[in-house]
């Protein structure tokens, strides 16, 4: 429908309606809060990611150190086993060396002690390490006691003990006694300290050995 302005007057313009901003502010604040929350979460995620990467790197370094320490431990254990084996070998060699070098001196000392004891002779002499076992016969019990005393005074023997002593009934015509004696060979240091020093005067005045 067409309207015609017959009065010739200008038609007034319609007034603009005021915009209501009260309803838009909460939405604006909510949007700003969401944006700030996203920024904060992204910042925290970045921090946690960097810390996690640093911890993973540290864990890898600790694992590498643990592997290296385990290898070092295995090497140390292998060295200890080798050292133990070598020490046992050295001890065995030293023991064999002591036994070899001391055998002749030991036999000489036993023979000298027997020769200085009247009416006594040995039939068996057995050595196992530092232990010595002797069997023999004598004309009396006093001879056995004198032999034990001489062994103790020599300084070459310790823990001299008589295991058995009895009269021999095989030959009733002659009174004899059989005996068994055990002793420990004294260490070299003990022998050196207790061995009396021989002097020319003492050798000249020493009594002749009895056969």
Secondary structure as UniProt FT lines:
FT   HELIX           22..115
FT   TURN            118..119
FT   STRAND          120..128
FT   TURN            129..130
FT   STRAND          131..138
FT   HELIX           141..154
FT   STRAND          157..167
FT   TURN            172..173
FT   STRAND          177..185
FT   HELIX           188..194
FT   HELIX           200..205
//
